[in-house]
Each structure stands twice: as C-alpha cells, then as structure tokens.
C-alpha cells in the first residue's frame, strides 16, 4: 500500500491488521484428510509452504475487508444479517487440487470441478441477507475453494478423491494478519 493510503475502513495501515470474513469450516476429519493430501501434493511437486491446519482451514463465503481494528458496526451488521438467514444444510465436496489466487501469493487449493449448485444457492441467500443489512459493498462472487498451503509455485489442476462434508453452519471470522490466528465472532446453524 502506498504511503498515505487508506484501507477499507479509511484508516492508515499502521500497526496490526485484521481481515473480516464469513466462512465455512470443515469438521476435524475433513481437516485431517485435507492436511494429509497437502503433504502428498507438496512432496509430489516438491513445493515449499506451510500447510494450513485446524482453524486455518476454511472456505471463504464473503470477505468483509482488511481493517486496522474490527469495526464494531460492521460486525454488528454482519451478525444481524447472518442471524436473519434461513437456509438448509447442504453438501460441499472438492475433487481437484489446483493453483488459485494472485501472482503475488498463489495458493494450492482444493476446488470443485463438478456440481456447486448447493453452494451457489447458499452463497446467494447470504448475499441477499448482507444486502438487506446494508452491506451490499461486500457482496461479491466467490469461487469455492479450500486453501491447502501458500507457495510461489503454480501447478496444473489434477483430480483427487473427493473430500467433502455436510455443511451445517457458517461462521464470522476475524483473522489477525500475519499471526495465523483466527477469532470466531459468531456461528450460525443451517436449519432451513
């Protein structure tokens, strides 16, 4: 960021930063399978990078910005939107390993090469709830993916045995940038 630049909350970027986002978190068994697959991919392609594990494994739904500190009104509005959502549980599965992201920091991810219609429906419903809560500026399309690790290398997409789970809730997360620490600011069940 250039000198004098402002971030998404209008504050100069001095000191610790945080990202705010809605996400899906896989259960422990899925996290373990994804981490094991990441090890295989790293060895097979001789890639550097620290493997994401535990709470650092997630599927982003909506990114709500990078901030100097968490804006209380934004959090309250996001929580209200999430609480208003009525949606049913759905199945999410990934069947490809691929490179994803920017040239600055590409990631090796799990992606879905097949049907993502249930994801699209849920994502749309949450986007509508965010829009109704006055958070339209954060509603952007998202390709569902689960980051395995970040690396400077790029690989070609390749099929893998599907890894998935029944999605029964979603979370609002504050990520402390550069500290590999996530704080859950809310969790909502899917019961529709």
C-alpha positions, 0 to 999 in steps of 0.5 A: 500500500502506498504511503498515505493510503487508506484501507477499507475502513479509511484508516492508515495501515499502521500497526496490526491488521485484521481481515473480516470474513464469513466462512465455512469450516470443515469438521476435524476429519475433513481437516485431517484428510485435507492436511494429509493430501497437502503433504502428498501434493507438496512432496509430489511437486516438491513445493515449499509452504506451510500447510494450513491446519485446524482453524486455518482451514476454511472456505471463504463465503464473503470477505468483509475487508482488511481493517486496522481494528474490527469495526464494531458496526460492521460486525454488528451488521454482519451478525444481524444479517447472518442471524436473519438467514434461513437456509438448509444444510447442504453438501460441499465436496472438492475433487481437484487440487489446483493453483488459485489466487494472485501472482503475488501469493498463489495458493494450492487449493482444493476446488470443485470441478463438478456440481456447486449448485448447493453452494451457489444457492447458499452463497446467494441467500447470504448475499441477499441477507448482507444486502438487506443489512446494508452491506451490499459493498461486500457482496461479491462472487466467490469461487469455492475453494479450500486453501491447502498451503501458500507457495510461489509455485503454480501447478496444473489442476489434477483430480483427487478423491473427493473430500467433502462434508455436510455443511451445517453452519457458517461462521464470522471470522476475524483473522489477525494478519500475519499471526495465523490466528483466527477469532470466531465472532459468531456461528450460525446453524443451517436449519432451513 
